[in-house]
Amino acid sequence: MRAGHRAGLLAALLVAAPVLVGLGYSLLGALGVSGPGARGEPSLDRFWRVLGEPGVWEGAAWSVWVAGAATLLATAAATLLAVLFRGSRPLDRLARALAVLPLPVPHVVAGAVGVLVLGQSGLLARLAHALGWIGGPAEMPALVYDRLGVGLILALTWKEVPFLALVAFSVLATRGSALEEAARTLGAGPWSTFRRVTWPVLWRGVLPASVAVFAFALGSYEAAVLLAPSDPLALPLQTMERYTDASLARRGDAFVLVLLALALTLAAVAAHERLRAAREVLDA
């Protein structure tokens, strides 16, 4: 193995070390070997009991729905921004700056903004009432604590668009311009250039970041605790609820839920890798 490969492998192990340590600790906790409610001997009883609860799977499915919808909307918005404002005009530069402005905003702040804006007594409801669209706050559609998770989806979308837009801007700036110029030189029209050059470049560059956004949104606790309903209970909220339970035996259930969230995230990563590999075969 070359020195460069060894250095790369070492760097990858260092990056993955916290995840591997957390995975090992969670696995031991789920088996009842360590952590709250540990019995000292490994057992799968906790796995079967927790994963046999319908509420766990309802919450997991709801969390996947919210994370997937927010990721899809954020990716679409970021891609559109990158295509529309990729030039060097002052308006384009201003639009790019405004698009990434919310990047440092914490997720708990995004959740609080969602409550203040989307709640039935929030700014949106007050504006609708002032314009005569609704007669009172009770007539405002429930966008917070609703079973569809509309408020949480919108808050996560607003929070993740800047990150994905920054990635999309960078991808087009570093990879797209030269390829598009070559396509136009060869006689490709605007639509053909977008379909055959711009979109594939964006797709390959932004998709890994979208998978990261999905993983983060799936496990996001701060926004969920402010905007998610109590039925079904989102997977991060279930995990925290179990881990802070008064019963030590029930606290250990949180480790099983952590492993479930990790499995869902790994499934998204595996789907991305399979899709990327299939695309490379088609392009070959």
Secondary structure, DSSP 4 states (H G I P E B T S, - for coil): --HHHHHHHHHHHHHHHHHHHHHHHHHHHHTTSSSTT--SS--SHHHHHHHT-HHHHHHHHHHHHHHHHHHHHHHHHHHHHHHHT-SSSHHHHHHHHHHHTTTT--HHHHHHHHHHHHSTTSHHHHHHHHTTS-SSGGGS---SS-TT-HHHHHHHHHHHHHHHHHHHHHHIIIIIHHHHHHHHHTT--HHHHIIIIIHHHHHHHHHHHHHHHHHHHHT--HHHHHH--TTTTPHHHHHHHHHT-S-HHHHTHHHHHHHHHHHHHHHHHHHHHHHHHHHHHHH-
